Amino acid sequence: MDIEHLDSPTKGAFFIFENEQRLAEMEYTWAGDDKFIIEHTMVSDELKGQGVGRKLLDRAVAFARDKKIKIMPLCPFAKSVFDKDPSIADVLY
């Protein structure tokens, strides 16, 4: 299960694409040069219960750490994980 990443100057997404469809995605919008806002997370029924949402968030966190930027988690799922896991607080805006 590979997580792909698309990024543009205004928006981006981490996603799993199989059989010509996105089975999971975490979409974000850039908010300046130093942070992005996670707006939406979706996991298909066939992938639910496999920790896919967390894997997408972990990829976003790794991206933020690599770029030395912050994340604003407006998505309820992402916010709940940030609230529960202090190990990723270093990228929280």
C-alpha positions as CSV (number, residue, x, y, z in Angstrom):
1,M,0.0,0.0,0.0
2,D,1.9,3.0,-1.3
3,I,1.0,6.5,-0.2
4,E,1.4,9.0,-3.0
5,H,1.8,12.8,-2.7
6,L,0.7,15.6,-5.0
7,D,1.7,19.1,-4.2
8,S,1.0,22.4,-5.9
9,P,1.5,26.1,-4.9
10,T,-2.0,26.2,-3.3
11,K,-3.1,22.6,-2.4
12,G,-1.9,19.1,-2.0
13,A,-2.9,15.6,-1.0
14,F,-1.5,12.4,0.4
15,F,-3.4,9.5,-1.0
16,I,-3.7,5.8,-1.8
17,F,-4.6,5.1,-5.4
18,E,-5.5,1.6,-6.5
19,N,-7.7,0.1,-9.3
20,E,-8.1,3.6,-10.8
21,Q,-9.6,5.2,-7.7
22,R,-8.5,7.0,-4.6
23,L,-9.1,4.6,-1.7
24,A,-7.9,7.1,0.9
25,E,-6.8,10.7,1.0
26,M,-5.7,13.5,3.2
27,E,-6.1,16.9,1.5
28,Y,-4.4,20.1,2.5
29,T,-4.2,23.8,1.6
30,W,-1.1,25.9,1.9
31,A,-1.4,28.8,4.3
32,G,1.7,30.8,3.4
33,D,5.2,29.3,3.0
34,D,5.6,28.0,6.5
35,K,2.4,25.9,7.1
36,F,-0.4,23.9,5.6
37,I,-3.9,23.2,6.7
38,I,-5.2,19.6,6.7
39,E,-8.8,20.1,5.7
40,H,-10.1,16.6,4.9
41,T,-9.3,12.9,5.5
42,M,-11.2,10.1,3.7
43,V,-10.7,6.4,4.0
44,S,-12.8,4.0,1.9
45,D,-14.8,1.3,3.5
46,E,-12.5,-1.4,2.2
47,L,-9.5,0.2,4.0
48,K,-11.3,1.2,7.3
49,G,-9.9,-0.3,10.4
50,Q,-6.3,-0.7,9.0
51,G,-4.8,2.4,10.4
52,V,-4.7,4.1,7.0
53,G,-5.8,7.5,8.3
54,R,-2.9,7.5,10.7
55,K,-0.5,6.4,8.0
56,L,-1.6,9.3,5.9
57,L,-1.1,11.7,8.8
58,D,2.3,10.2,9.5
59,R,3.3,10.9,5.9
60,A,2.1,14.5,6.3
61,V,4.1,14.9,9.5
62,A,7.2,13.5,7.8
63,F,6.7,16.0,5.0
64,A,6.3,18.9,7.5
65,R,9.5,17.9,9.4
66,D,11.5,17.5,6.2
67,K,10.4,21.0,5.0
68,K,10.6,22.5,8.5
69,I,7.0,23.7,8.3
70,K,3.9,23.4,10.5
71,I,0.5,21.8,10.2
72,M,-2.9,23.3,11.2
73,P,-5.2,20.3,11.6
74,L,-8.7,21.6,10.9
75,C,-9.9,18.1,9.8
76,P,-11.6,16.4,12.8
77,F,-9.6,13.2,12.4
78,A,-6.2,14.9,12.1
79,K,-7.0,17.2,15.1
80,S,-8.0,14.2,17.2
81,V,-4.7,12.5,16.5
82,F,-2.7,15.6,17.3
83,D,-4.6,16.0,20.5
84,K,-3.8,12.4,21.6
85,D,-0.2,12.0,20.4
86,P,2.4,14.4,21.8
87,S,5.2,12.8,19.7
88,I,4.0,14.8,16.7
89,A,3.4,18.1,18.5
90,D,6.6,19.6,17.0
91,V,4.9,20.2,13.7
92,L,1.6,21.5,15.2
93,Y,0.8,25.1,14.5
